[in-house]
Amino acid sequence: MKENKINNFQDLSKIKFDNLNSNKEISNESSNNKIVQNLEAHFSNKGRAGKTVTIIKGFKGEKSDLKVFAKAIKNKFSVGGSVKNNEIIIQGNFRDKIIFFLNSLGHKVKRVGG
């Protein structure tokens, strides 16, 4: 029995995998479970030795969902951060960019503070 060799990318593109979902199916599944959140975006540097942070408050849901939500924000803007006391703390002043990003996801975000 002769095996087919893959010589270029065109041959590779002809291979079909049955167990993989298409991107459309994945996006539809995630959009069906999406709940619109009423969030607040704060800017703070108090108690952090002058370092600025953006704090997202008002998330309602499970702690695991909050961590996934925070990870998506951190990956989008390539920044560090953490989740404490049901708040997402992002390192740096990314408040306006985060508000735009969250609004594009369908959430209602209120800008709080200076």
C-alpha positions in Angstrom: 0.0 0.0 0.0 1.4 3.4 -1.0 1.3 6.3 1.4 0.5 9.7 0.2 3.2 12.2 1.0 2.5 15.9 1.6 4.8 17.9 -0.6 3.4 21.4 -0.2 0.8 23.4 1.6 -1.9 22.8 -1.0 -1.7 19.1 -0.3 -2.0 19.9 3.4 -5.1 22.0 2.9 -6.9 19.1 1.3 -6.8 17.0 4.5 -10.1 17.1 6.4 -10.3 16.4 10.1 -13.7 15.2 11.4 -13.2 15.9 15.0 -12.3 19.6 14.7 -15.0 22.3 15.0 -15.0 25.2 12.6 -14.5 28.8 14.0 -18.1 29.6 13.2 -19.4 26.9 15.5 -17.2 27.9 18.3 -18.2 31.6 18.1 -21.9 30.7 18.0 -21.5 28.6 21.1 -19.8 31.3 23.1 -22.2 34.0 21.9 -25.2 32.0 23.0 -23.9 31.9 26.6 -22.9 35.5 26.7 -24.6 37.7 29.4 -24.4 41.5 29.1 -22.6 42.9 32.1 -22.9 46.4 33.6 -19.3 47.2 34.4 -17.3 50.1 35.8 -13.8 51.0 34.7 -11.8 52.8 37.4 -8.3 54.3 37.3 -6.2 54.2 40.5 -2.7 54.6 41.8 -3.4 54.6 45.5 -1.7 52.0 47.7 0.5 50.8 44.8 3.6 52.9 45.3 2.5 55.3 42.5 1.9 52.6 39.9 -1.2 53.1 37.8 -3.8 50.4 37.4 -7.2 50.0 35.7 -9.8 48.3 37.8 -12.9 46.7 36.3 -15.7 46.3 38.8 -19.3 45.0 38.7 -18.8 41.6 37.1 -21.6 39.2 38.1 -21.0 35.5 37.8 -18.8 32.7 38.9 -15.1 33.3 39.9 -13.9 30.9 37.1 -15.8 33.0 34.5 -14.3 36.2 36.0 -10.8 34.7 35.6 -11.4 33.7 32.0 -12.8 37.2 31.3 -9.7 38.8 32.9 -7.4 36.6 30.9 -9.1 37.6 27.7 -8.5 41.3 28.6 -4.9 40.7 29.6 -4.2 38.8 26.4 -5.8 41.4 24.2 -3.7 44.2 25.5 -0.6 42.2 26.4 -0.5 43.4 30.0 -0.3 41.9 33.4 -3.0 41.8 36.0 -4.9 39.9 38.6 -8.3 39.1 40.0 -9.0 40.1 43.6 -12.2 40.8 45.6 -14.4 40.2 42.4 -12.5 42.9 40.6 -10.1 42.7 37.6 -6.9 44.7 38.2 -5.0 45.5 35.0 -1.5 47.0 35.2 -1.3 50.4 33.5 -3.7 53.0 32.4 -5.7 51.1 29.6 -9.1 52.3 30.7 -10.2 53.9 27.4 -9.0 50.9 25.4 -10.6 48.4 27.7 -13.9 50.4 27.6 -13.9 50.3 23.8 -13.0 46.6 23.8 -15.8 45.7 26.3 -18.3 47.8 24.5 -17.5 46.0 21.2 -18.2 42.7 23.1 -21.7 44.0 24.0 -21.1 45.0 27.6 -22.2 48.3 29.1 -19.2 50.0 30.7 -19.2 53.2 32.7 -16.1 55.3 33.0 -15.5 56.3 36.7 -13.0 58.7 38.1 -10.6 61.2 36.6 
